[in-house]
Amino acid sequence: MANPMLRTWLLWWRKWGKKDWAIAAVGFAAVLFTFTLLIESGTEDPSAIGNRPLDLPISADDPVELTLLRNAKDRGAFCLDGSLPGYHFEKGFGSGSNKWVIHIEGGGWCNTIESCSYRSRTALGSSKFMDRQVIFAGMLSRDPSQNPDFYNWNRIKIRYCDGASLAGHPESEFKNGTKLFFRGQLIWEAIMDELLSMGMAKAKQAFLTGCSAGGLATLIHCDDFRHLLPKYTTVKCLADAGFFLDEKDVGGHYTMRSFYQDVLLLQGVDKSLHKNCVSKTDPSQGQCLFPREIIKNTRTPIFLVHPGYDFWQIRNILVPDVSDPSGHWRKCRQGLQYCNSTQIEILQGFRTSLLNALDEFKQNKEGGYFINSCFIHCQTWFSPTWHSPSSPRINNKFLNKCF
């Protein structure tokens, strides 16, 4: 029997051209590798913002320029520090000219005035510090050999600068007496309006995706994204490493729940969450911010991409620093090969918690998931994990061929 740490589950969808999605199979298979990837953004060139004509051909190696949101000031849509939010855009062509894929950047959250103030002096809280050019890779790549399904679509990367998964509300600014701008919801609305005016309003197909905190933003805004587009548009959403668990850490504390409570209260995030959940629970408890609750009320088809051993969740939910003062988990947190048998058993239990949290979602015939056993976080925007000879596969099916 295969090592249970290397088992994987698969629930896959039919191709975009088919009318329906199918929940076709759930099975076990061995993942080819376990690794951690770190990729840096492109070269900064402040003078180049928005200077490229959108309809010019772009070579495979050209970075994509940052565009600052043109209607942001009028809409009151600002990053934490008051700077203008931005996005990177490449125009589609050929058969992809009326198809859109949007990716929301990840980057965690801030849960206090102090942490948000610090964040406002970084690229995750201010466009002043964002790379002016980035390379599109993975599902945003323009290279058909790396991204055969979406390479010629209109491709957008939304930069993340509000610290609350594009769900903060300005009313909380006055309550907290801060000079910070909690405008995530307004950023989302303003960017959507701008993209609609650029042609997305006539999209034949539209795909909202995001990584980590951007994956959570994707789940929060998925139904709204559907409502913004014509009824004839095929709309689907994908959350990559965005299914955060409400589980106890090794010290017996609900560290992530407490953290989400702080984020929710600080930025008034409950106003962006599903009313069905908020009306049934105390919004200050933060439970409605967890994906398990969000997807219960989401009507638009969702696909979840998630590693069974998400290193971010292992390091921040299961074994946060505060729960390991003696450093027993220090090496194991860096890679599964450094874990002892007791730690492996605990990690497998955490993976089981993920699968259990998906029990209700498994009955959703319009959704699907791809869960492998890699020790990684996001996978869809890295070429090695998205589409390459060494990409993780389940029953010989690559990630990019699952929907």
For each residue, the residues with C-beta under 8 A, 3 or more apart:
1:
2: 6 7 28 30
3: 6 7
4: 7 348
5: 309 336 344 347 348 373
6: 2 3 30 31 373
7: 2 3 4 28 29 30 373
8: 28 29 30 31 308 371 372 373 392 394
9: 26 27 28 355 369 371 394
10: 25 26 27 29 369 370 371 394 395 397 402
11: 23 24 25 26 362 367 368 369 370
12: 22 23 24 25 368 370 397 402 403
13: 21 22 303 368 402 403
14: 18 20 21 22 24 403
15: 18 403
16: 149 205 234 403
17:
18: 14 15 21 22
19:
20: 14 366
21: 13 14 18 301 365 366 367 368 403
22: 12 13 14 18
23: 11 12 362 364 365 367 368
24: 11 12 14
25: 10 11 12 395
26: 9 10 11 362
27: 9 10 394 395
28: 2 7 8 9
29: 7 8 10 393 394 395
30: 2 6 7 8
31: 6 8 34 372 373 374 392 393 394
32: 390 391 392 393
33: 374 390 392
34: 31 309 335 336 337 373 374 375 376
35: 374 375 376
36: 311 335 375 376 377
37: 376 382 384 385
38:
39: 137 382
40:
41: 131 134 135
42: 63 64 131 133 134 135
43: 63 131 132 133
44: 131 132 133
45: 48 132 133
46: 49 132
47: 51
48: 45 51 52 65 132 133
49: 46 65 66 67 68 132
50: 65 66 67 68
51: 47 48 65
52: 48 56 58 65
53: 56
54: 89 91
55: 91
56: 52 53
57:
58: 52 62 64 90 142
59: 62
60: 142 143
61:
62: 58 59
63: 42 43 133 134 135
64: 42 58 88 89 90 133 134 135 136 157
65: 48 49 50 51 52 88 132 133
66: 49 50 86 87 88 127 130 131 132 133 134 159
67: 49 50 70 86 87 88 89
68: 49 50 72 84 85 86 127
69: 72 77 84 85 86 87 187 190 191 194
70: 67 194
71: 74 75 77 190 193 194
72: 68 69 75 77 78 84 85 187 190
73: 76 84
74: 71
75: 71 72 186 189 190 193
76: 73 170 183 186
77: 69 71 72 85 183 186 187 189 190 191
78: 72 81 82 83 84 85 181 183 186 187
79: 82 83 84 85 120 125 126 127 161 162 181 183 187
80: 110 116 119 120 125 126 161 162 163 180 181 182
81: 78 120 121 125 126 128 180 181
82: 78 79 181
83: 78 79 126 127 128 161
84: 68 69 72 73 78 79 127
85: 68 69 72 77 78 79 127 159 161 162 187 190 191
86: 66 67 68 69 127 130 159 161
87: 66 67 69 156 157 158 159 191
88: 64 65 66 67 134 136 156 157 159
89: 54 64 67 154 155 156 198
90: 58 64 136 140 142 154 155 156
91: 54 55 97 154
92: 96 97 98 99 100 152 153 154 155
93: 96 97 152
94: 97 152
95: 99 152
96: 92 93 99 150 151 152 153 154
97: 91 92 93 94 152 154
98: 92 199 202 203 204 205
99: 92 95 96 150 153 154 203 204 205 206 207
100: 92 153 154 155 156 195 200 203 205 206 207
101: 139 140 150 153 154 155 156 206 207 209
102: 156 158 195 206 207 208 209
103: 139 140 155 156 157 158 209 210 211 214 380 381
104: 158 160 166 208 209 210 211 214 215 217 218
105: 157 158 159 160 210 211 214
106: 160 210 211 212 213 214 215 241 242 378
107: 124 160 212 213 214
108: 124 163 212 213
109: 163 164 165 213 259 263
110: 80 115 116 118 119 125 163 164 263 266
111: 115 259 262 263 266
112: 115 116 262 266
113: 116 117 176 178 180 266
114: 117 118
115: 110 111 112 118 119 163
116: 80 110 112 113 119 120 125 163 178 180 266
117: 113 114 120 121 178 180
118: 110 114 115 121 122
119: 80 110 115 116 122 124 125 163
120: 79 80 81 116 117 125 126 180
121: 81 117 118 125 126 129
122: 118 119 125 126 129
123: 126 127 129 130 131 159 161
124: 107 108 119 160 161 163
125: 79 80 81 110 116 119 120 121 122 161 162 163
126: 79 80 81 83 120 121 122 123 129 130 161
127: 66 68 79 83 84 85 86 123 130 159 161
128: 81 83
129: 121 122 123 126
130: 66 86 123 126 127 159 161
131: 41 42 43 44 66 123 134
132: 43 44 45 46 48 49 65 66
133: 42 43 44 45 48 63 64 65 66
134: 41 42 63 64 66 88 131 157
135: 41 42 63 64
136: 64 88 90 140 141 142 155 157
137: 39 140 141 146 381 382 383 386
138: 141 146 147 379 380 381 382 383 385 386 387
139: 101 103 147 150 209 380 381 386 400
140: 90 101 103 136 137 147 150 155 157 381
141: 136 137 138 146 147 151 383 386
142: 58 60 90 136 147 151 152 155
143: 60 146 147 151
144: 147 148 151 152
145: 148
146: 137 138 141 143 151 383 386 387 388
147: 138 139 140 141 142 143 144 150 151 383 386 387 400
148: 144 145 151 387 400
149: 16 400
150: 96 99 101 139 140 147 153 155 207
151: 96 141 142 143 144 146 147 148
152: 92 93 94 95 96 97 142 144
153: 92 96 99 100 101 150 207
154: 89 90 91 92 96 97 99 100 101 199 200
155: 89 90 92 100 101 103 136 140 142 150
156: 87 88 89 90 100 101 102 103 195
157: 64 87 88 103 105 134 136 140
158: 87 102 103 104 105 166 191 214
159: 66 85 86 87 88 105 123 127 130
160: 104 105 106 107 124 166 213 214 217
161: 79 80 83 85 86 123 124 125 126 127 130 187
162: 79 80 85 125 165 166 167 168 181 182 183 184 187 267
163: 80 108 109 110 115 116 119 124 125 168 184 263 267
164: 109 110 167 168 182 184 263 266 267 269
165: 109 162 184 213 214 216 217 220 269
166: 104 158 160 162 184 185 187 188 217 220 221 272
167: 162 164 184 185 188 217 220 221 267 269 271 272 273
168: 162 163 164 172 182 183 184 185 267 268 269
169: 172 182 183 184 185 267 268 269 271 272
170: 76 173 174 181 182 183 186
171: 174 175 268 271
172: 168 169 175 176 182 266 267 268
173: 170 176 178 180 181 182
174: 170 171 177
175: 171 172 268
176: 113 172 173 180 266
177: 174
178: 113 116 117 173
179:
180: 80 81 113 116 117 120 173 176
181: 78 79 80 81 82 162 170 173
182: 80 162 164 168 169 170 172 173 266 267 268
183: 76 77 78 79 162 168 169 170 186 187
184: 162 163 164 165 166 167 168 169 187 188 267 269 272
185: 166 167 168 169 188 189 271 272
186: 75 76 77 78 170 183 189 190
187: 69 72 77 78 79 85 161 162 166 183 184 190 191
188: 166 167 184 185 191 192 217 221 224
189: 75 77 185 186 192 193
190: 69 71 72 75 77 85 186 187 193 194
191: 69 77 85 87 158 187 188 194 195
192: 188 189 195 196 225 228
193: 71 75 189 190 196 197
194: 69 70 71 190 191 197 198
195: 100 102 156 191 192 198 200
196: 192 193 200 201 228
197: 193 194 201
198: 89 194 195
199: 98 154 202 203
200: 100 154 195 196 203 206 229
201: 196 197 229 230
202: 98 199 230
203: 98 99 100 199 200 206 229 230 233
204: 98 99 232 233 234
205: 16 98 99 100 233 234 235
206: 99 100 101 102 200 203 225 229 233 234 235 236
207: 99 100 101 102 150 153 235 236 237 238
208: 102 104 218 221 222 225 235 236 237 238
209: 101 102 103 104 139 214 215 218 237 238 239 240 380
210: 103 104 105 106 213 214 215 216 217 218 238 239 240 242
211: 103 104 105 106 214 215 240 241 242 377 378 380 381
212: 106 107 108 215 216 240 241 242 312 377 378
213: 106 107 108 109 160 165 210 216 217 242
214: 103 104 105 106 107 158 160 165 209 210 211 217 218 240 242
215: 104 106 209 210 211 212 218 219 239 240 241 242 243 378
216: 165 210 212 213 219 220 239 242 244 289 291 294
217: 104 160 165 166 167 188 210 213 214 220 221 242
218: 104 208 209 210 214 215 221 222 237 238 239 242
219: 215 216 222 237 239 242 291 294 295 298 302
220: 165 166 167 216 217 272 273 294
221: 166 167 188 208 217 218 224 225 272
222: 208 218 219 225 226 237 298 300 302
223: 226 227 298 299 300
224: 188 221 227 228
225: 192 206 208 221 222 228 229 235 237 300
226: 222 223 229 235 299 300
227: 223 224
228: 192 196 224 225
229: 200 201 203 206 225 226 233 235
230: 201 202 203 233
231:
232: 204
233: 203 204 205 206 229 230
234: 16 204 205 206
235: 205 206 207 208 225 226 229 300 301
236: 206 207 208 300 301 302 303 403
237: 207 208 209 218 219 222 225 298 300 301 302 303
238: 207 208 209 210 218 302 303 304 305 380 403
239: 209 210 215 216 218 219 242 243 291 302 303 304 305
240: 209 210 211 212 214 215 305 306 378 379 380 381
241: 106 211 212 215 305 306 307 310 312 376 377 378 379
242: 106 210 211 212 213 214 215 216 217 218 219 239 291 304 306
243: 215 239 291 292 304 306 354 357 358
244: 216 256 290 291 313 317
245: 256 290 292 313 317 350 353 354 357
246: 254 256 257 287 290 292
247: 254 256 317 318 350 353
248: 251 252 253 254
249: 252 253 254 255 256 317 318 319 320 323
250: 318 319 323 324 329 346
251: 248 322 323 324
252: 248 249
253: 248 249 258 323
254: 246 247 248 249 257 258
255: 249 258 259 316 317 320 322 323
256: 244 245 246 247 249 259 260 316 317
257: 246 254 260 261 285 286 287 290
258: 253 254 255 261 262 286
259: 109 111 255 256 262 263 286
260: 256 257 263 264 286 289 290
261: 257 258 264 265 284 285 286
262: 111 112 258 259 265 266 286
263: 109 110 111 163 164 259 260 266 267 269 286 289
264: 260 261 267 268 269 270 283 284 286 289
265: 261 262 268 284
266: 110 111 112 113 116 164 172 176 182 262 263
267: 162 163 164 167 168 169 172 182 184 263 264
268: 168 169 171 172 175 182 264 265 271
269: 164 165 167 168 169 184 263 264 272 273 289
270: 264 273 278 283 288
271: 167 169 171 185 268
272: 166 167 169 184 185 220 221 269
273: 167 220 269 270 277 278 283 288 289 294
274: 277 278 288 293 294 297 298
275: 278 279
276: 279 280 296 297
277: 273 274 280 281 287 288 293 294 296 297
278: 270 273 274 275 281 283 288
279: 275 276
280: 276 277
281: 277 278 285 287 288
282: 285
283: 264 270 273 278 286 288
284: 261 264 265
285: 257 261 281 282
286: 257 258 259 260 261 262 263 264 283 289 290
287: 246 257 277 281 290 293
288: 270 273 274 277 278 281 283 293 294
289: 216 260 263 264 269 273 286 293 294
290: 244 245 246 257 260 286 287 293 294
291: 216 219 239 242 243 244 294 295
292: 243 245 246 295 296 357
293: 274 277 287 288 289 290 296 297
294: 216 219 220 273 274 277 288 289 290 291 297 298
295: 219 291 292 298 302 361 364 367
296: 276 277 292 293 360
297: 274 276 277 293 294
298: 219 222 223 237 274 294 295 302
299: 223 226
300: 222 223 225 226 235 236 237
301: 21 235 236 237 366 367
302: 219 222 236 237 238 239 295 298 364 367
303: 13 236 237 238 239 367 368 369 370 402 403
304: 238 239 242 243 358 361 367 368 369 370 371
305: 238 239 240 241 369 370 379 380 399
306: 240 241 242 243 310 354 369 370 371
307: 241 310 311 371 372 373 374 375 376 377 379
308: 8 351 354 371 372 373 374
309: 5 34 314 336 347 350 351 373 374 375 376
310: 241 306 307 313 314 376 377
311: 36 307 314 315 333 375 376 377
312: 212 241 315 316 377
313: 244 245 310 316 317 318 350
314: 309 310 311 317 318 319 333 347 350
315: 311 312 318 319 320 333
316: 255 256 312 313 320
317: 244 245 247 249 255 256 313 314 320
318: 247 249 250 313 314 315 346 347 350
319: 249 250 314 315 323 324 329 332 333
320: 249 255 315 316 317 323 324
321: 324
322: 251 255 325
323: 249 250 251 253 255 319 320
324: 250 251 319 320 321 327 328 329 330
325: 322
326:
327: 324 330
328: 324
329: 250 319 324 332 333 343
330: 324 327 333 334
331: 334 335 338 339
332: 319 329 335 336 338 339 340 343 347
333: 311 314 315 319 329 330
334: 330 331 338
335: 34 36 331 332 338 339 375
336: 5 34 309 332 339 344 347 375
337: 34
338: 331 332 334 335
339: 331 332 335 336 343 344 347
340: 332 343 344
341: 344 345
342: 345 346
343: 329 332 339 340 346 347
344: 5 336 339 340 341 347 348
345: 341 342 348 349
346: 250 318 342 343 349 350
347: 5 309 314 318 332 336 339 343 344 350 351
348: 4 5 344 345 351 352
349: 345 346 352 353
350: 245 247 309 313 314 318 346 347 353 354
351: 308 309 347 348 354 355 373
352: 348 349 355 356
353: 245 247 349 350 356 357
354: 243 245 306 308 350 351 357 358 371
355: 9 351 352 358 359 371
356: 352 353 359
357: 243 245 292 353 354
358: 243 304 354 355 361 362 369
359: 355 356 362
360: 296 363 364
361: 295 304 358 364 367 369
362: 11 23 26 358 359
363: 360
364: 23 295 302 360 361 367
365: 21 23
366: 20 21 301
367: 11 21 23 295 301 302 303 304 361 364
368: 11 12 13 21 23 303 304 402 403
369: 9 10 11 303 304 305 306 358 361
370: 10 11 12 303 304 305 306 394 399 402
371: 8 9 10 304 306 307 308 354 355
372: 8 31 307 308 392 394
373: 5 6 7 8 31 34 307 308 309 351
374: 31 33 34 35 307 308 309 379 385 392
375: 34 35 36 307 309 311 335 336
376: 34 35 36 37 241 307 309 310 311 379 385
377: 36 211 212 241 307 310 311 312
378: 106 211 212 215 240 241 381 382
379: 138 240 241 305 307 374 376 382 385 386 392 399
380: 103 138 139 209 211 238 240 305 385 386 399 400
381: 103 137 138 139 140 211 240 378 386
382: 37 39 137 138 378 379 385 386
383: 137 138 141 146 147 386 387 388
384: 37 388 390 391
385: 37 138 374 376 379 380 382 388 391 392 399
386: 137 138 139 141 146 147 379 380 381 382 383 391 399 400
387: 138 146 147 148 383 391 398 399 400
388: 146 383 384 385 391
389:
390: 32 33 384
391: 32 384 385 386 387 388 398 399 400
392: 8 31 32 33 372 374 379 385 398 399
393: 29 31 32 396 397 398 399
394: 8 9 10 27 29 31 370 372 397
395: 10 25 27 29
396: 393
397: 10 12 393 394 401 402
398: 387 391 392 393 401 402
399: 305 370 379 380 385 386 387 391 392 393 402
400: 139 147 148 149 380 386 387 391
401: 397 398
402: 10 12 13 303 368 370 397 398 399
403: 12 13 14 15 16 21 236 238 303 368
